[in-house]
Amino acid sequence: MHINNFRKYYFINKFDTKNIDKQTLNTGIIYRNYEAEDSLTTVIKLKNYCKKKGHKFFLSNNVKLAINLNLDGAYIPSFNKSTNHLSYSKSKNFLLIGSAHNNKEIKIKERQGVSILFLSSVFKKNKNYLGLNKFKLLTNLTNKKVIALGGITNENLKKLSLINCKGFAGISYFQKKTAPQGGRLNYLISI
């Protein structure tokens, strides 16, 4: 798959319109605010802003609230092992997405009913570092659509075409973008 056709997901921790405005329409916004209690008014403002801008909006780690607010979906982080949300009634367009770092967590996410699996870390050398080869091996263990997560930059973006992923997600990659102009994305050059 060509990298321009990849699905993109941008993790945010606060409501900041200037960074959301920099994103292309095919970029989903995932709100994860683990430091503070999710403010209902902030989530509603984000939902309305993303809808106005044409972005899919996902709430992290609160499936019930995401369903009640009729969001596009919910993101289930790797540390969340609960299946309580399976008893909730949701619309057919509601999308569950979640992250995993190994085969055991992949199987948990499958039991949780996620449609899209975020697998990390593909490039960022942290405790969950996979690298390209292990990442590709893990993608063969699931039939879910896989999104690459962890350390994605302009320099290694083209390497994603070497692995079985349908897109990528991150934070810093999306914060470095400049606003789209004329349908093209321009990137800030780090000196």
Number of C-alpha atoms within 10 A of each C-alpha: 13 10 15 10 10 17 15 22 26 21 20 20 13 12 15 10 11 11 16 22 17 18 23 19 14 15 20 22 23 22 24 19 17 10 7 8 7 16 10 11 9 13 21 13 13 23 24 15 17 20 14 9 14 14 22 18 26 30 28 23 20 16 22 16 16 22 20 11 15 14 23 21 24 25 26 25 16 19 11 15 13 12 12 10 14 12 7 10 10 17 11 6 10 15 18 20 23 28 25 22 20 17 14 9 18 24 14 19 28 16 13 20 17 21 15 20 27 30 27 24 23 26 20 16 12 12 8 16 17 22 15 17 11 13 23 17 14 17 21 11 11 14 11 18 16 26 26 28 23 24 20 23 15 10 7 10 13 13 12 21 14 11 18 19 22 21 22 23 25 19 16 15 16 23 18 17 18 16 19 15 9 6 8 9 13 13 15 10 8 5 3
